[in-house]
Amino acid sequence: MRALIHFMYRGGWSFQILAADCETLLIGYRRVRNKQILLRVVGKLGGSVELVEAQMAGSNRGSVWVDVSPSNFEILARRPVSVRGPMQPLIT
């Protein structure tokens, strides 16, 4: 499945995953403990870690296209998404 990982720094690193149409939310915002974990998530999903590092250095936000396998998507989707409460760590 083609998807877009959008990430940003808002007092901590977080990301969300959108469908290829860039309108359908697949995974709501998830917080990670540090930028190395975010880079690891992007790498495991098949994204360009080098592109993400360059975007992080420039503006602390960005996006990268990935092809998410069904098994990887299931792992991400298992975590509950809280829209009102604090974001939960995805990977520690």
Steps between C-alpha positions, in 0.01 A plus 500: 500500500642836397492747788646831613671535837471856626716588799566805714655621822243637748678480833596149391505306173172368363371364172180402322440284195271606216372298204628575150214747445652714782153542652427164661655463843635148550681547832442807717786689662732281703776632722845339509761553770773644278595565139707182470184296563312701238780430252481130588123497439546669162776256407295195601211623288730543199535878499813700424674562831741744331210712370339509845830601665537786251144619567556477876811714474322760287164551664426229761213374284446323171354206312623188327325245276512133600354169382361349820463122504180365654693347793672830584172688474334254739777554757451878485121476502493287817593798714200702617475853366390763750359810335437690822759371742878509487675315220632161602851378416497263202846350537727518799 
